[in-house]
Amino acid sequence: MIRTFDGTDLVTSGPGVFLSDKEELAAGVVYLLRQILTEDFLNQSKGTPWFDGLLGKTDPAMVEILLKQSVLQSAKVTQITDFTLNVDKATRTYSVAMTVTNESGIVATVTYTTSE
């Protein structure tokens, strides 16, 4: 189970402290997208290669491939459908939206936007 976040603050009491099913799956994918590759000292293959290929003058097709690989390898996701990537060069942000399915057949919609 994954704990609920209110913005970036951890919810510690009240109803809905833990996420389940599709909310848990979506939160796990967002967590993975926020995590930098090799940031986790226990599992350095976990994370997204932001500094190793995504940021800078990278072809959007390559960015899409790297993001999909990260999600499929680390978040217990078995399938990604409806993948959309928007690159805003003016604000230097990526916006990603995808529908993911895990090994239990749970389907979740994930949206994530990088911040400067």
Buried (B, 14 or more C-beta within 10 A) or exposed (E): EBEBEEEEEEBEEEEEEEBEEBBBBBBBBBBBBBBEBBEEEEEEEBBBBBEEBBEEEEEEEEBBEBBBEBBBEBBBBEEBEEBEBEBEEEEEEBBBBBBBBBEEEBBBEBEBEBEE
